[in-house]
Amino acid sequence: MSQIENGWSVLAQWVERGEVKMGGLRAGGVKARIQKSLSRMQSLRDDVRENLHLAGMEEMVEWQKLEERGLEIEQRLHEATKDVQANLDDMILRLSKLRSAMF
């Protein structure tokens, strides 16, 4: 399945669950899904970490890759959250100034 087809598939699932409305994604739905996925990732990561002593060499190599990727995902999520907040703050300030100039 191509990335475009996969994207449409995910969008269709969101529509079915009511997470997409005419105005776009419901913030609560997206935020809740991200938080749930992040918690699940962290839980699985903790379980794997606790049982690494049972792993073979191949699993250890895969673990190192996945641990690095998980940290990268957490960092990107943190940066994206800060970026979105900064953009929202900027828009609020600019819209407030425009409204003040109008009245």
DRENNU-508044 format. One record per atom (N, C-alpha, C): x negated, y negated, z; residue in one letter. Coordinates in steps of 0.05 Angstrom, whole numbers, plus 5000, padded with zeros to 4 digits. Atoms other than C-alpha are relative to their C-alpha. Layout:
N
XYZa...
//
This chain:
103
498350245000m500050005000m498249755000m501650245001s497249324981s500649825024s499650194978q496548755031q502749854996q497550145005i502348394997i502450175006i497849814994e506849005000e500350045030e499949974971n504949105072n501249755014n498950254989g506448375087g503049984997g497150005005w513348435056w501450205018w498949794983s514549075095s500349895029s500050114972v512748725161v502249795002v498050215000l517148135143l502850125001l497449865000a523048605128a500650105028a499649904973q522048915197q500849785019q499450234983w522148235230w502949904995w497350085007v528548055193v502050195013v498249804988e531848705216e500249965030e500050044971r529948555288r501049725008r499150274993g532447835284g497949815008g502250174993e525547535292e499649784979e500250215021v526247125228v502749884996v497650155005k531346585220k499549804978k500350185023m532546055167m497749805005m502050194993g527845585204g497250125004g502649874996g522146095208g500250205023g500249804979l519846575261l500949885027l499350084973r522846525330r497450015017r502550014985a517046305375a500050225022a500049814979g519246755432g499650284990g500449745012g519547365387g497250064993g502849975009v512647265358v498250015025v501750014976k509547085425k500350265016k499549764984a512747685459a498650244986a501249785015r510348155403r496949995003r502950034997i503247885407i499150085028i500749934972q503047935483q500350305005q499649714996k505848645481k497850164986k502249875015s500748855428s497349965014s502550054986l495048525466l499850175026l500049844975s497048875531s499650294993s500349725009r497549545494r497150054993r502849975008m490649445463m498250015025m501650014976q487649265531q500350265017q499449764985s490949865564s498650244987s501449795014l488350345511l497049985002l502850054998r481550035514r499050085028r500849924972d481250135590d500150305003d499949714998d483450855583d497650134986d502349895015v478050995531v497449955016v502450074984r472750635573r499750195024r500149834976e474551055634e499250294993e500649725008n473651705594n497750034981n502249985019l467451545554l498150225006l501849784993h463552065592h500750264986h499149765014l467652585554l499649994970l500250055029a466152295486a497550124988a502349925015g461452575434g498749764987g501450225013m456552165394m501749844980m498350135020e461452015338e502149825013e498150174986e466651765387e498749765013e501550234988m461451335422m499549784980m500550205021v459650995357v502649864992v497450135006e467050875341e500849825022e499350174977w468050605411w498649744999w501550255001q462550095403q501249814979q498750165021k465749855338k502649885009k497450084992l472649825368l499949805023l500350194978e470349475432e499249734990e500950265012e466848935391e502449874986e497750115015r473048845347r502149905019r498050094980g477648805408g499249735013g501050254989l473348255438l500349774980l499750205021e473447885372e502949924997e497150065002i481047935368i500949825023i499350164976e481747665439e499049714997e501250275004q477047085422q501549844979q498550135022r480746925357r502749915010r497450074990l487346935393l499949765018l500450234982h484746455446h499549754984h500650245016e481945985393e502549914984e497650075015a488346015352a502049865018a498250134981t492445845414t499249725005t501050274995k488045245429k500449824976k499750155025d488345025356d502949924996d497150065003v495945075353v500849795020v499350204980q496544685418q499049734993q501250255008a491844145394a501649874977a498450105022n495844085329n502849905009n497450094989l502444045367l499749745015l500550254985d499643515414d499649764981d500550215020d497243115354d502749914986d497450065013m504143165320m501849855018m498350144980i507742955383i499149715003i501050274997l503242355391l500749834975l499550155024r503942145318r502949954995r497150045003l511442245316l501049805021l499250204980s512141845381s499349724991s500950265010k508141275351k501849914977k498250075022l512441295288l502749915010l497450074988r518841285328r499949735013r500350264987s516340705369s499849774980s500350215020a514540315307a502649954986a497450035014m521440435278m502049845017m498050124983f525240165338f498949775016f
//
